[in-house]
Every structure is written in structure tokens, then in C-alpha cells.
Amino acid sequence: MKILLVNPWIEDFAAYDFWLKPVGLLYVGSFLKKLGFEVHLIDLMNRYEEDLENYIHIPRDKYFGTGKFPHTKIEKPEILRFVPRQYKRYGAPIEYLEKRISEIGKIDAIFVTSTLTYWYPGYYDTIKEVKKLTNAPVFLGGFYARNLPWHAQNSGAIVFPTNNLNKLPKFLSRYLDVDIPEIDFDWFKDLAPAYELYKRVGYVVLLTTLGCPYKCTYCVAHRNWERMMFKEPLKVIEEIEKFGELLKIEDFIFFDDAILINYKNHFKIIIQEIIRRGLNKKYRFHLPNGIHAKLLNEEIANSLFEANFKVIRLGYETKGKLQELTGGKVKDDDLLRAARLLTDAGFTNKEVGAYVMMNLPGQTVQEVLDAVDVCLDAGIDVSVNEFTPIVGSDIWMELVNSGRLTGLEDPLLLNNTIMPYWWKNMTIDEIEYIKRVVKEKRLNYVKT
């Protein structure tokens, strides 16, 4: 039987390819191959797809494989009419999707993945289009389907609302009217993401762990998995060697939520093998997902530099009382120490930065700017991101219980780009002011 995997469009006012790959969907692909299915992939968000440039303008890469997505202007949803910005569909055009599906031939089932809940219009439109082109049943999985399964029922697809791939055989047997024997094995540890389904990519995103032991109030990573899971370090190295050679890429991105946990028995071995096998001479490595500053030490900093890590982001988020109220993951002293260790190891602000949130409940404009100053004064760069309340997070529950949210908002309204237009916290003028000041501070820092 033939199964098609689809990474759907993003529909939003803005989107950027900061190393976005459907890693979960690729694990589904490996699992399905293990079950004996013939598996195909259409990644509508892959800017490197063959012949894509014949259908749409593709912006040039920025750095290390990142860059702007191709896009098409579309009508914004009615509920977003009040937002004075242009709505876009990011990714390959419909004509490209039609061509790819016609090339695959008869398809027995389609899996569409999902990520951010407020990107659901892109998932819905993708599902609508593939259903026009094939009679195969369409399944929807991924974070949106798990986080809001009741809402995902409106997608027109059959929802697979779990991250436990061992439930796939029973699920498929039910909907495909075939008898698929159940298998019980550790799919994360035993399988690699099916990057071999691509012909061309600009980078490879890997996961060496799943889960996070921290309980930050703005996050749900600790609720996604019952416990932390660690992939055997040598299997990670095998994935680097295999996909580096197969896809002829230069950049590997580790997207773990907590990669420094259990460092000596896990990530330390991975780094040592990268260096021992000379992979640091062939490839660049990146840690963009906000590593935990408190866990960094001199040995780790020096090893990251020797292993040719080029982008390292620290999770800082905010300054003042909110540090403790949001989980106490990091204090100012932790960030300053981590910045010093990385600088002493040889890194500069071109490689190292920290994430700061703005528009957190109760946060002031000055607290955001003070947090930015902490980062810049420490000699590292800063990236300011707008807060969004993730359904199921502690902050979201507090906002609902306090009446600041109803809990029934359309997910589109929880888009961090949209919230300042209607939510009574920071105004859109304050958000724009912060962005201007931060831009000036960063420019002045570079000059000095």
C-alpha cells in the first residue's frame, strides 16, 4: 500500500524558515516503512524542492540554510479582518502540489502533520486540496491535532491525536480495512527520521531527546511526553553521517527542548564523537532552541566551540519577578555566567544570543528593555519574541481562571502577532516601540 506524507502550508501574516522541518512526520514515515508501506513525501514548505523555482519565486538563503519562504497573497480569515496586514500562504503553490500528487499515482492514505495551533487555516486548506486530487482517506496528526483535537475535528481529516506511534497499526487497521499486526518497540530510539524521502534539503534537523524536566509556565514541553527519552548517542552520529552524505548538506540542527540534561551520558558523547570522527571539519552544527544557561559549564562551552557549533541560543525570556513566576529556569547570574563561558571559549555575539519574551502577562515595557540590556551588556546578541498563550500551559490556565481569556478563543486570535491588537496587555504601539528600541540598541552595540 502507498501512503503519502504531507507537510502543509503555513498561512499567517509572517513566517520565516528558521530551520523548520517536520521531524515528527519523518518519524511517522520511518515507522510506516517498518510496517511495510511504500511511503512518499510532499513537503510544501521545503524551499529546496526540485523544480519549485519553475512555479514560484524562491528568496535567497540568509545564513546556514535559513531564509524567507516563497509565498502567495491570499484573503485573510473573516475573524482577522481587523488586522491591518497582508495575509499570505507560505510554501509551494497549488500547481506544484497537483503535479507532485499526479506523479505519485494511486495513493491509499495521506498523513498531514501540524505544528502551531494558529496555523490551522494552512492545514485545512492543504487537506481540502489533497482531497480534491485523491479519494484516499486523510489523517491529521502533529501538535495541533494533539493539543486541540476537538478543534481539529473541523479539518475534514481523521484526527490522530497522540504522539505514540505504536498506536499507528491499530489506527490504520481500523480506517484502511487491513490487518496490520501491532508492534511494540521504542520507535524514537530505534528509528531515524526518514530524510531519505527528500531529494534536496538545505539542512537537517535532528532530535536526540524528547521531553523536558522543567515546568515553565508558558510552555507545554513537559506535558508532551510522560518522561524524557534519550536516543543512543552513537545512533545520532550514524544519522549525521548518513544524512550528511546522502543529502550533501552542511548544516545540522539539534532541536531538543533540553539537550544539556544528562550531559555526561548523552550530549557529551555526541560532541566527542563529532570531534573524534572529524565531522566538525565537514559540517556546521546549531542549537537554536534555547539551551539552559544554568547547565552550561566551561567544558561544555569549549567542546561546543571545538565541535564547530555556529548558532547557540540561550533561554532567558525575562527579567525581574517574572523569572521566578514563570518557572525559575534561569536567573540573570546564570545568563551572565553562560555568556562569559561561551565568550571565553571563543564565541562572539555573531554565534551566541538569548531569547527574550515580550507581552507576558504583567510584564512591563521597561522589563523587556532591561532584559535586552542584560544580554547586550553580556556581549551576546538578543532575539525578542512575542508571547502567545499555549492552550494547556500554566499561564493559559491562569489567564482563563482570572477571566483574562475565556478559554474558547479561536486559535487564530492567540497568534502572537495578533494578540496586541485585541488583548489588554501590551498594545501594538508598545510592541512596535520595543522593536524599534531593540533594533537601535543592537545596532549601537555592533558599532561599539
Number of C-alpha atoms within 10 A of each C-alpha: 11 16 21 22 22 25 23 27 27 28 25 24 18 16 17 13 18 15 21 15 19 21 19 20 22 22 19 24 28 22 24 18 14 13 15 12 16 15 21 18 23 20 22 21 22 22 25 17 18 12 9 18 14 9 12 16 13 18 13 13 14 11 8 20 20 17 18 18 24 24 23 15 12 13 11 19 12 7 10 14 11 11 14 9 12 12 20 21 24 26 27 27 17 14 10 19 18 14 10 12 18 13 8 13 10 15 19 17 20 25 24 26 24 24 20 15 24 19 19 25 20 20 26 19 18 21 23 15 13 20 16 10 12 17 13 17 17 23 22 27 24 22 19 22 27 21 20 15 17 11 15 23 13 12 20 17 21 18 21 22 19 17 17 12 20 16 14 20 18 15 14 15 14 12 13 14 8 11 11 16 10 14 15 9 11 13 17 21 16 12 19 23 23 20 24 16 16 17 11 17 17 19 23 24 20 18 19 23 24 21 20 22 15 16 17 20 19 19 21 19 17 18 14 17 15 11 12 14 15 19 19 18 19 14 16 19 18 12 17 20 15 14 18 19 11 14 17 13 19 16 21 23 21 18 22 20 22 22 24 19 18 12 15 11 12 19 22 18 16 21 21 15 18 23 17 11 12 12 19 19 12 13 18 19 23 21 20 23 20 20 22 22 24 18 16 20 13 15 11 20 21 17 16 25 16 17 22 19 23 19 19 21 22 28 20 27 25 27 22 14 12 16 17 14 12 19 15 14 18 21 17 17 12 17 22 18 17 22 27 17 19 25 20 13 18 13 23 16 20 13 17 22 25 28 22 22 20 26 24 20 17 10 18 15 15 11 16 22 20 15 24 30 18 20 24 19 13 18 22 26 23 24 17 20 15 16 20 21 22 21 20 16 19 19 21 22 18 14 16 15 12 10 10 14 16 12 15 8 9 12 19 19 18 21 21 17 19 19 21 22 17 14 15 11 17 20 15 17 11 16 16 12 13 19 16 11 13 19 15 12 16 18 11 10 15 13 7 6
